Structures are given as C-alpha cells and as structure tokens.
C-alpha cells in the first residue's frame, strides 16, 4: 500500500486535479471515510507535482515539470517615490541629497526643496563689546569715586572716635532728705515740705556733662503732690555736683484711701514717698563732638515721721 503526499507550499509546487491515477496502487492519501464521495475532497491547485513513493518503494520520487507560465512570478522592487513639494518655502525640507538630485515631476518649475543641512539660518547679530567711557565722563567718574572714598573714611573715623570717647551715663543719688512738715486739712488736703540734697556724678574722664533741663516730681503712691525745677549746671570730667532744693505741697487733694494711709504713716512711721527726675544732658567731647541724651531717674525714699523727718533709706535707678 502506498501513499501520495501533496505539497502545500505554493512557491514550491502546485497540484493539478488531473494527476490522480485511475487504477493500481493509490498515489493519494486514503480518505478517512471510504464510503464518502471521492469528489468531495478538496482539489489541489495546478502546478508541478511531486510523485512520492510508497512505503515499499525504493526509487526516489519523480519531479514532474510544468510550463514556466504556470509558475508564480516574483514581485518587482518598488520604484522610488518622487520627492514631495515643500508647501512652505521658509521651512527647510527634510529630503536627503540623493532625492534632491532626481528630476522633479513638474519639469523643474517652482522652488526646489532645500535640505535641512543647507537651510539658510537667520543672521545672528554679533554682540557688541563693552562701550568705552567717553573722555568727558572720565573725570566726573574719578571725582565721584574719590568723594565716596572720603565719605566712607570720614564715617569710619567718627565711629572710632565715638567708640573711644563714648560718654558714660552720669550717676544720680540722694545725699540727704528731711521731711520738715506734713499735715492733712479736712482729712484729704495735704500740706508738706521736703528738703532734698542730690548728687550728680560724671564718671567720664574725657568729656564734661552739661545738664540743661532738670525737673523733679514728688509722689505719694501715684498722686503727684509737689514739683521743682533746678537751674542748669555743668559737671566737669570725673567730678560730682551737689545741689539742694525744696519740694513744697500746698492744698493738694488726695484720695480718701490715700489720706487714711498717710495719717497712719505720720502717726507711727515711716513715711514712704517716691521721687522722679527727668534730665536732659549733653556730653562735650572736645569742641566738635557733642552727644545729647535724656535721663530718667526713679527713687524710693523712707522717712521718719515729723518733726524729726530724717531719711532712713533710699533706692534710685537711672536710665536713658
């Protein structure tokens, strides 16, 4: 029993429906169902056929040649497409140099596409170098630079002189105080007299201090009961100045609670008063440098009840 093999590759062989042998050993594959109609099988395409051998045959298969007209022909290579026309002449074309050398279909009329490598670029403006200073502006620039240097040096000199001759804050202290009299009329009207001796000390050894404004205020708790202004004076370098004055209260009304407290202090002691001072000082460093500032002092005074009325203790704080 022999078998017939059909080749399915269309480029190698084609089969013809007339190559089946009517008798003898079968050269085709046996149908799986022998009762079916042999014409129901698919018909192989026309073309050269390879005659295969059976299992018991020893000869090689014979190749049957067909006319060349029935063989498939290979495809022709694709022809190159004509170059595209660039609708925008301002933009560079992306064509290779080989495509540009080919003849154009329009006969050479119209603008030719420009390759991107040789596309014209915008002219670049060369940056101009630094402009030279005109001869007339040069002296003005030099003068300004010299003036600036002089100002900077002057400021540095003044700063060094100030730091080396910086004046120290003067000291203020109460040297002595005496409550000469104090009484209440109608239970809330105060009359009194306080004598005070104060001391102004200048700790600076390079400048004198000129006190142009001196004002003292006397308080009983937060109620102002007397004021006194002192004439201006000068404290020399590294020296102290003593001055005395009186703080007189005349017909000064106070609150009922404060009047009750004052009556208790006048009876058993001590009497507590607050002295505040405001000063305007000026330190003279030579004849050119003058440094002005304000001073504020706060003093708490403890006094014996009258008629003795001497000072028992005090505490003063002076700030700028």
C-alpha positions in Angstrom: 0.0 0.0 0.0 1.4 3.4 -1.0 0.6 7.0 0.0 0.6 10.1 -2.1 1.8 13.4 -0.4 0.6 16.8 -1.6 2.9 19.8 -1.1 1.1 22.8 0.5 3.8 25.5 -0.1 2.5 27.5 -3.2 6.0 28.7 -4.1 7.4 25.2 -4.5 4.8 23.2 -6.2 1.3 23.4 -7.5 -1.0 20.4 -7.8 -3.4 19.6 -10.6 -6.6 17.7 -10.3 -5.7 15.5 -13.3 -2.6 13.9 -11.7 -4.6 11.2 -9.9 -4.1 7.6 -11.2 -7.3 5.8 -12.1 -6.1 2.4 -11.1 -3.3 0.4 -9.5 -1.8 1.4 -6.2 -3.3 4.6 -4.9 -1.0 7.7 -5.1 -3.2 9.8 -2.8 -3.9 9.8 0.9 -6.7 7.4 1.8 -9.8 9.0 2.8 -10.7 8.5 6.4 -14.2 7.5 5.4 -14.2 5.0 2.5 -17.9 5.4 1.9 -17.7 9.1 1.0 -17.7 10.5 -2.5 -14.1 10.9 -3.7 -15.0 14.1 -5.5 -15.8 15.7 -2.1 -12.1 16.0 -1.3 -10.5 19.4 -1.9 -8.8 19.7 -5.3 -5.1 20.7 -5.2 -4.0 23.7 -7.2 -2.5 23.4 -10.6 1.3 23.3 -10.9 4.3 20.9 -10.7 3.6 17.8 -8.8 6.0 15.6 -6.9 5.3 11.9 -7.2 6.0 10.3 -3.9 6.9 6.7 -3.3 5.1 4.3 -1.2 6.4 2.6 1.9 7.8 -0.4 0.0 9.3 1.5 -3.0 13.0 2.2 -3.1 13.1 4.6 -6.0 13.3 8.4 -5.4 10.2 10.4 -6.3 10.0 11.8 -9.7 9.6 15.5 -10.3 7.0 16.5 -12.9 7.8 19.8 -14.6 5.2 22.2 -15.8 5.4 25.1 -18.2 7.0 28.2 -16.8 3.9 30.2 -17.5 2.1 28.5 -14.7 4.8 29.3 -12.0 4.4 32.3 -9.7 6.5 35.3 -10.7 8.4 37.3 -8.0 7.3 40.8 -7.3 9.2 43.7 -8.8 11.1 46.0 -6.5 9.2 49.2 -5.6 10.1 52.2 -7.6 11.3 55.3 -5.6 8.6 57.9 -5.0 9.0 61.4 -6.4 10.2 64.0 -3.9 7.5 66.0 -2.1 7.0 69.6 -2.8 7.6 71.8 0.1 4.4 74.0 0.6 6.3 76.3 2.9 9.5 77.6 1.3 10.5 79.3 4.5 10.9 76.0 6.4 13.8 73.6 5.5 12.9 70.4 3.7 13.7 67.0 5.1 15.0 65.4 1.9 18.2 63.6 1.5 20.8 64.8 -1.1 20.1 61.7 -3.3 16.4 62.6 -3.5 17.2 66.2 -4.4 19.3 65.2 -7.4 16.4 63.3 -9.1 14.4 65.1 -11.7 11.2 66.6 -10.4 7.9 65.6 -11.9 6.9 69.2 -12.6 9.8 69.7 -15.1 11.9 71.8 -12.7 9.4 74.6 -12.4 8.8 76.1 -9.0 11.0 76.4 -6.0 13.3 73.4 -5.2 13.2 72.0 -1.8 16.1 72.9 0.4 17.7 70.2 2.5 17.7 70.8 6.3 21.5 70.6 6.4 21.9 73.5 4.0 18.8 75.5 5.1 19.5 79.2 5.4 19.6 80.4 9.0 18.8 83.8 10.4 21.7 86.2 10.5 23.0 86.4 14.1 23.9 89.8 15.3 27.3 89.9 16.9 27.3 91.2 20.5 29.0 94.5 20.8 31.8 94.7 23.2 31.8 97.0 26.2 31.5 100.6 25.3 34.4 102.7 26.1 34.0 105.6 28.5 33.9 108.9 26.8 36.8 111.2 27.7 34.5 113.8 29.2 32.8 111.4 31.6 36.1 110.0 33.0 37.0 113.0 35.2 33.4 113.0 36.7 33.6 109.3 37.5 37.0 109.7 39.2 35.7 112.6 41.3 32.7 110.7 42.4 34.8 107.7 43.4 37.2 109.9 45.4 34.3 111.6 47.1 32.8 108.3 48.0 36.0 107.1 49.5 36.4 110.3 51.5 32.8 109.9 52.9 33.5 106.3 53.9 36.8 107.2 55.6 35.1 110.1 57.5 32.4 107.8 58.8 34.9 105.3 60.0 36.9 108.0 61.8 33.8 109.4 63.5 32.8 105.9 64.6 36.2 105.2 66.1 36.3 108.5 67.9 32.8 107.9 69.3 33.6 104.4 70.5 36.9 105.6 72.1 35.3 108.7 73.7 31.9 107.3 74.4 30.5 109.1 77.4 29.3 107.1 80.4 25.9 107.6 81.9 26.0 110.1 84.8 25.1 108.8 88.3 22.3 110.3 90.4 21.8 109.8 94.1 20.0 111.4 97.0 22.6 112.5 99.5 20.1 113.7 102.2 16.4 114.3 102.7 14.3 115.6 105.5 10.5 115.8 105.9 10.1 119.1 107.7 6.3 119.1 107.9 3.3 117.2 106.8 -0.4 117.5 107.8 -3.9 116.9 106.4 -6.6 119.5 106.4 -10.2 118.4 106.3 -8.9 114.8 106.2 -7.9 114.8 102.5 -6.0 118.1 101.7 -2.2 117.7 102.1 0.4 120.4 103.1 4.0 119.5 103.4 7.7 120.4 103.0 10.5 118.1 101.9 14.2 119.2 101.7 16.4 117.2 99.4 20.1 117.2 98.7 21.0 115.4 95.4 24.3 114.4 93.9 25.2 114.3 90.2 28.4 112.3 89.3 30.1 112.3 85.9 32.2 109.1 85.6 33.7 110.0 82.2 37.3 111.3 82.2 37.2 112.6 78.6 34.1 114.7 78.5 32.1 117.0 80.7 28.3 116.8 81.1 26.0 119.8 80.7 22.6 119.5 82.4 20.3 121.9 80.6 16.9 120.7 81.9 16.3 119.3 85.4 12.8 118.6 86.8 11.8 116.7 90.0 8.4 115.4 90.9 7.3 114.1 94.3 4.5 111.4 94.5 2.6 109.8 97.3 1.8 106.5 95.8 0.5 107.5 92.3 -0.6 111.0 93.3 1.6 114.0 92.3 2.0 116.2 95.4 5.0 118.5 94.5 7.3 119.6 91.6 10.5 121.5 91.4 12.8 122.7 88.6 16.5 123.3 89.1 18.7 125.7 87.2 21.1 124.2 84.6 24.7 123.4 85.6 27.8 121.6 84.3 29.6 118.7 85.9 33.3 118.6 84.9 35.2 115.4 83.9 35.3 112.8 86.7 33.7 115.0 89.3 30.4 115.3 91.3 28.0 118.2 91.8 25.7 118.6 94.8 22.5 120.7 94.7 19.6 121.1 97.2 16.0 122.1 96.8 12.7 122.0 98.5 9.5 120.2 97.4 6.5 122.0 98.9 3.0 120.7 98.8 0.2 123.3 99.3 -3.5 122.4 99.4 -3.1 119.2 97.4 -6.2 117.0 97.5 -5.7 113.2 97.7 -8.0 110.2 97.7 -9.7 109.1 101.0 -7.9 105.8 101.0 -4.5 107.5 100.5 -5.3 110.1 103.2 -6.1 107.3 105.7 -2.8 105.6 104.8 -0.8 108.9 105.2 -2.4 109.6 108.6 -1.3 106.1 109.7 2.3 106.7 108.5 2.5 110.1 110.1 1.4 108.6 113.4 3.6 105.6 113.6 6.1 106.0 110.6 7.8 105.5 108.4 6.6 107.9 105.6 7.1 106.5 102.1 7.5 108.9 99.2 8.5 108.5 95.5 10.9 111.0 93.8 11.1 111.1 90.0 13.5 113.2 87.9 13.9 114.0 84.2 17.2 115.4 82.9 18.5 116.5 79.5 22.3 116.0 79.4 24.9 116.7 76.8 28.4 115.3 76.8 31.0 117.6 75.2 33.9 115.6 73.6 36.2 118.5 72.6 34.8 121.4 70.7 33.4 119.4 67.7 31.7 116.4 69.1 28.6 116.7 71.3 26.4 113.9 72.4 22.9 114.7 73.8 20.6 112.3 75.6 17.7 112.1 78.2 18.0 110.6 81.6 15.1 109.3 83.8 15.6 108.5 87.5 13.2 106.8 90.0 13.9 106.9 93.7 12.0 105.4 96.7 12.5 107.3 100.0 11.7 106.1 103.5 11.5 109.0 106.1 11.0 109.3 109.8 7.7 110.9 110.7 7.9 114.6 111.6 9.1 116.5 113.4 12.4 114.5 113.1 11.7 113.5 109.5 15.2 112.4 108.6 15.8 109.9 105.8 16.0 106.3 106.8 16.7 104.6 103.4 16.5 105.3 99.7 16.9 103.5 96.4 17.5 105.1 93.0 17.6 103.8 89.4 18.7 106.0 86.5 18.1 105.0 82.8 18.4 106.6 79.5 
